[in-house]
Amino acid sequence: MTLELFRAMMREEWRIHSSLFGSAMFLLFPFVLAAFSFAGSFFLPVLSLIVPLRTLALLVHSTFFLFGASVGSFGLLGREVLNRRFGHASLVAFSSRSLPVSEREILTSFVVKDCVYYLALWVFPFVLGFAAASLAFYPIVLHWVPLVLLTLSLSFLFGLSVVFLLSTIYVRLGKFAAVLAPGVIVAAAVALRIPAETLLPPFLLLLGQDPFTFVLSTLLILVPYALSVAFLEADYAARERRHRERLAGAARGLGFARNLSFLVAKDLLDLYRSEGGFGKVLFTLLLPLGLTSAILSVFLKFIPSADFLLIFSIFLGVISSSIYNWLTEFDMASAYGSTLPLKSSDVMRGKVFGYLLLSPLSPLLLLAVAIARGSPLASVAAALFALAGTCAYSLAITALLGGLAPNILLYNAKNFLLYFALIAPVSLVAFFLSLSSAPGLAAFCAFLLPVSLVFLRKAYRRADSSEALYF
């Protein structure tokens, strides 16, 4: 039965993705990743002259750890995503009451399905690109391919298992325990001055190829999975939750938003009442920024003249677009259009306004980092300009390409390529300016503000056009 469940879940996952993105565009997505990996591997000898291969390998493994963590967070978000966005669908993972199988069998099949499906979607294409480049240009490193495949897979599964376990802790013991557990680990690592790379055993396996490290990496994946399957609350049946009527009062408090006040109030109330509330927005920022900070600390040892705060502000600006993603996560534009006299662009304006209300979180994080590092005032001012410009630009590009479903439509191969083509050059220019001229970086990012407004207006027009497809 477990094998049948696994096959059914694999077919179901493919059908969901292919129906959302189109079979051809979704099928092209792994090939796009392979092409990026091929190009990056081709330039590896040049990059290694600037940054040591060890640092580049740590960056790649940390990135795949984050990919795994984003997939693992389904355990935390599953109830709301399915009920609010896919409420019309009946998924196998949430059918334990109607199928003659135990919840444990369903959860085990679900975990194995996620591992196989997303390894095939993310890890295998990346390694395939690396292998192709090695075969064509650097045969001497071809023997590294199996080891890279192993360690990247372990990094991905490690991230998935850790967040899956945190989701279980959250459901069983509450928010405080879910935040406290990783907090204690990070605090202990800082207090004991444990290098960041030590917290990623699969990366250490790449360096040392030690059997003990392999066993440790495997256990750090299997044990969290086993605990999650054993203790996860799998009953996603409708749970009655009552809230006081606050929409009218919240809309009055947002009167400065004028005709968008009710839309903005509804989005903020939805986010507040969802699992994790506003805390999950902060978590979405802190997890990648924590890894980014650790990697930058290693990376900038080889470029001592670089300003950490300026480079950090660029990463923070791009990552901050995830706030907009959260505001679009749990509803569909079609639900508005079928019941209210609203256009898709009106709904998008409401979500952009909501993003602006929540965006002060980003400069507060930046100021906290600046204070912790004792950054000079001039550097802080330039970093704030950089943050404002990159925040506005990444928001505009996300809205233009992802519309009201950025978490879904950016998996489309065409949209992913366009997103990369529009974000990467701007980020690289900002990065190199941060290495040479803080005033130049501030001026460039100030220039991004009107450019972002142009893209945002285009996003509003596209939202109302026939080519827009929102779910």
N, C-alpha and C positions, 0 to 999 in steps of 0.2 A: 504493500500500500504506500509505503514511504517513497518508493521509486516512482509510482504513479503520481503522487502528489508533486514530487519534484518536476516531473515532465509537464504536468498541468501548470505549475507556477512559472516555468520557463516560457511556455507558450503564451501564458497570460501576460508576462512582462513584455515579451516582444510585441504582442498585439496592442498593448497600451501605448508603448513608445511609437510604434509604427503608425498607429491611428492618430497620434498627436502630431508627429513631425512629418508623416509621409514615409512610406517604406524606403524609398530611394534615398531621401535626405538623411534618414537615421542610419541606414546601412553605410552611407558614405562617411559617417562620423569617425569610426575607427581608422579609416584610411587617411583622414585628415590628421589625426593624431600621429599615425605612422610617418606621414610626410614631415610633420614638425620635428619628430624625433630624428628622422634621417638628416634633415637640414642642420639640426643642432649637433648631431654626431659628426657631420662633415667639418664643422668649424671647431671641433673639440681641440685640436692641436693649437689653434690660435687663442682660444679662450684660456687654455691651460697656461699660456704665457702671462696672462693677467691675473687669473685666479687659480690656485692649486686645484688639481683634480680631486683631491680629498674634499675640498669645500664644495665643488660642483656636485660631487656625489652625495654629500650631505643635503644639499639643496633639493636634489631630485628625490631622495628618499623621504625627506620631510614633506615634500609636495604630495607624494603618494600616500603618506600617512594622513594628510588632510583630506584627500579624496576619500579614503576609507572612512574617516570620521564623518564626512558629510553624508555618506550612505548609511552609516550606523545610526545617525540621528533619526532615522525613520521610526525607531522604537519610541522616541519621544513625541514625534509629530503624527504618527500614523492615524490615531483616532480622529484628529481634526481634519487632516487632509482628506481622508476617505469620506467622512461624513459631510464635509462642506464642499469640497471640490468634486469628488467622485461619488457623491451620495447615490447616484442613480445606478452605480455599478455594484455588483456583488463579487468581491474578490475571494479567492480560495483561502487566503491567510486569515480571513475573518469569518469563516463559515463553520467554525467548530461545533456550533449548535445544530447544524443541518447535515453534517457529514458523520458517518459512523467511525470516526477516528478520534484519538485523543488530541488535546491541545499541544501536548509535548511533541507528537509526531508532526503536527502542522508547523510548529515553530522550528523544529529541527530541519524540516524540508525548506522552510523559508530562509533560514540562515545559510544552508548549503546553496540554495538557489542564488542568493545575493552574492555569495563568494564566487561562484562559477560565472554568473552573468556579468558582474562588474569587473572581474579579472579579464574576461574576454573583451569587455568594452574599453577598458582603460590600460591595463598593464600589458597585455599581449601585443596590442598595436605599437605601444612605445618601444618595447623590446624588439619587435620586428623591424622597426625603423633603424634602431641601433645596430641590429644584426646585418641589415642590408648595407648600411654605411661601412661597417667593419669589413664585410666581404668585398665591397667594391674598392675601398680606399686604404683600409688599415688591417690587412689580414693578420697582422701580429697580435691584435687584441681580440680576435674572433673567439678565442677560448674563454673570454670573460662573459660571453653571452649567456650561457646557462646559469652562471653565478648571479649575474644581474637580474635575470628572470626570477630566480629564487628569492633574492633579497628584496626586490621591489614588490613581489607578491606578498612576502611576509610583512613588509612595511604597510602595505594597503590593508591586509587582513588585521594587523595590529591596531591600526586606527579604527577600523570597523568594529572590532571586538571591544575596544576600550569604551567607545561612545555607546555601543549597545549595552554594555554593563552599566554605564552611568545612567542610561535611560531606565534600566531595571531598578537601580537604586532610587532614582527619582520617583518612580511609580510606587515602590514599596515603602521608602523611608521619607520621601518628601524632598523639597527643593534644597533645604539646608544641607542635607547629607550629600546630595549630588554635587553641590558646589564645594563642600568641605573636603571630600575625598581627593579630587585632583589638586585642590589648594594645599593640602598637607604635603602631598608628594612634591609639588613645586617648591614650597617653602623649605622642605627638608633638603632638596637638591641645592637650593641657593645657600642655605646655612652651612651645608657640608662642602660647598664649592665643587659640586659634581658637574663635570662638563656636560653641556646640553646633548652632545652626541651620544653620551653614555645612556641616556634615557631612550635611545632608539636602537635596541639590540640588533635588528636586521642590518643596520648600517655597519655596526661593529663586525658582524659576520662577513660583510664584503671586505673589510680591511684585513681581518685575521684568519678567516676561513677555519675557525675553531669549532670542533664538534660540540663543545660545551655551550658555545654561543648559539649554535643551531638549536640545541635542545632547549635552552632558555627562551629563545625567540618563539619556538613552537608552543612551549608551555604558557607563555604570556598571551598567546592567541587562544589556545584551547581552554584554559581555565576560565577566562571571562565568558567565553561562549557557553561553557557548561553551566556556569552559575546563572547566566542570563536565561538559558532554556529551562533551568530548574525552577527559577523564581520569578520569571517575568509574568506580569499580570496580562494575560492574553484575552481577557473578556472585554471586547470593544463594543459591547452592547450599549445602546443609548442610555446615558446616565442623566437623570433629571438634575438640572442645575437652574436655580432661580436667581434672578438679579433684579434689583430695583430698576425702575424705568429712569434712565439717566440721559437718554438721547436728546430730549428737548433742552434740558439744562446744559448739557455739554455743547450743544449747537449755539445756545445763547452766549455761552462763554467764549465761543469761537466766532462771535459776530463779525470780527474784523476780516474773516474769510468770506463774508458776504454770501453769495448764492452757493458757495461750496461748503458752508458751515456744517450742514447735516451730513454730507458725504465724508468730510474730514472727521467729524465726531463719531460717525459709525465705524470708520476704519480704526480709530484710536481705541474705541471701546472694544471692538473685536480683538485687537491685539492685546489689550489689557486683560480681557477675560479668557484668552486662550491659555493652553498649558504653558507654563513658564512665564507668561505675561511679558512685560518689557525686559525682564531679565534675560530672556533668550536672545534678544537683539544684542544686548551687551556681550553675551557669551559668544555669539556669532562673530563679533568684532575681536574679542580678546583672544580666542583660540588661534586664529591665523596670525594675529599681530604678535602674540607671544613667540610663535615659531619664527616669524619674520625678524623680530628683535634679536633672537638667539643667532639666527643665520647671519644677520648684518654685523653682529658683534664679531663673528669670526671673519666674515668677508672683509670688513674695513680694516682689519689688522694689516692687510696688504696694500691698503690705500690710506695711509695715516692722515693725509691732508683732507680727506672727505669729512663732511659734517653729518654725523649720524642722524640728527633731528631732521635735516632737510630731506634726506633719503627716506626716512621713516614717514614723513608727512605725505610723500608721493604714494607709498604703499597704502597708507591709511585712507587717502582720498579715493583710491580705486576700490578698496575693500568696503568703504562706506556705502557703496551702492546697494549692498545687501539689505540696508534698511528699507529701501524701496521694494526689494524682493519680498520682504516680510509683509508689507502692506498689501501686496497683491496675491498673497499666498492662498487665502482661504475663500475667495469668492470668484464669481465669473461675470464678465461684462454682459453676457447674454441675459443673466438674471435681472440686471438693471433695465436693459432695453425692452424686455418683455412685460415689465410691470410699471415702469416709470418713464415719463417723457424726457429721457436723458440720452445724450449721445455718448459714444465711447470716449471721446475727447473730454467730456465733462467729468467722467469717472476718473480718467487719467489725471486731470488737473487736481482733483481732490486728493489723489494719492501722492502726487508731487508736493502738494501743500503739506500733507501729513509728513512727508519726508523732511521738508524744511523745518517743521516743528520739532522733529526728533534729531535733526542734524547737529545741534549744539553738543551732542554726546561726543562727536569726533574731535572738535577743538579742545574739549575738556580732557579727553584722553591724551591729546598731544601736549597740553600744558602740564599734565601730570608727569609725562615722560621728560619734558623739559626741566621741570623742577627736580626730578629725581637725578637727572644727569648734570644739573647745574649749568645749563646752556646759556650763553650770553643773550642779551635782549635782542640784538640785531638778528641773530640766528632764529630766535623765536618768532619775530615779526615776519621774516622771509618764509619761515615754515608755515605760518598761518595763511599767508597769501598762496603758497603752493597747495595747501590743503583745500582752500576755497576753490581754486581753479580746477584741481583734479576731481574734487567732489562733484562740482557742477558738470564737468565734462563726462565723467563716468556715469552719472545719473542720466544725462541727456542721451548718451549712446545706448544705455540699457533700455530706456523708454522707447527709443526709436526702433531698436531691433527686437526687443522682447515684448514691447507693448504692455498689456495688462497680464501677461503670463510669462515673465522673464525666466522663471525657474524651469519652464517647459521649453519655450521656443529657442533658447540658446543652445539646446542640444541638437538643433537642426544644423547640419553641416554647413549650409550656406550662411546662416546667421552667425555661427561660431567663427567662420573665416572672416566675415565682415567685422564682427566685434573685435577680433584680434587685429585686423588691419587698421582699425580706427583707434584702438586703445594703445597698442604696442608702440607705434612711432612717437606718439605724444609722451608716453611714459619714458621712453628712451631719451628723448630730447630733454625732458625735465630732469632725468637722472644725470645726464652729462652736464647740464647747467648747474646742478647741485654740487658737482665736483669742482667747478671752476668759479662760479659767480653766484652768490646769494641774491644780489640785486637783479641779475639777469634772470634767475629762476622766478623771482617774484613778478617781474615784468611779463615774462612768458605766461605764467599762470593767471595773471590779471587779464591778459589777452584771451585766455580760454573762456572767460566769463561770457562775453558777447557771442563767441563761437558756439558755446553751449546753448545759449538762448535760441540761436538759429536752428540747431538740431532739435531742440525741444519743441519748437513751433512745428517743425516738420513731423515730429512724432505725433503731435495732436492731429495734424491733417491726415497722416497715415492711419491713425486709429479710426477715423470716420470713413476711410476709403474701403473699397470692396476687397483690397488685397489683405486687409487686416484679418487675422484669424485668432480669436481669443476664446478661451474655454472656461 
